[in-house]
Amino acid sequence: MKIQLNNKPIVKHQIKGVELIRNGRGFSKSELKEAGIVDIRMAKNRGIPIDVLRKTTKAENVEQLRPIAKDILNVRKTAKRKH
């Protein structure tokens, strides 16, 4: 089951005091953990882009991941009940 993201993760950086925002390659591991997704391989299999080079945690990205994490956990719980 692939998950469709509405928006891409954002990355903020500053140049000479001006904050710039752009689309990122993927979510950082810390953003995934804060949203409730602890299994990185499962997230990759579900189609969630992951950028292993990023270390920062942005609140906007975590808020975007929370509903996805809830869906993933619900799918895992129902799969465990069937067995």
GISULJO-V199127 format. One record per backbone hydrogen bond with DSSP energy under -0.5 kcal/mol. CO is the residue of the C=O (numbers start at 1). NH is the residue of the N-H. Records with the same first field share a line. If there is no record, write none. Layout:
CO: NH + NH
This chain:
3: 5
9: 24
11: 22
13: 20
15: 18
17: 19
18: 15
20: 13
22: 11
27: 51
28: 32
29: 33
30: 34
31: 35
32: 36 + 37
33: 36
36: 38
38: 40
39: 43
40: 44
41: 45
42: 46
43: 48
44: 47
46: 3
47: 49
49: 27
50: 52
51: 54
54: 29
58: 62
59: 63
60: 64
61: 65
62: 66
63: 67
65: 69
66: 70
67: 71
68: 72
69: 73
70: 74
71: 75
72: 76
73: 77
74: 78
75: 79
76: 80
77: 81
78: 82
79: 83
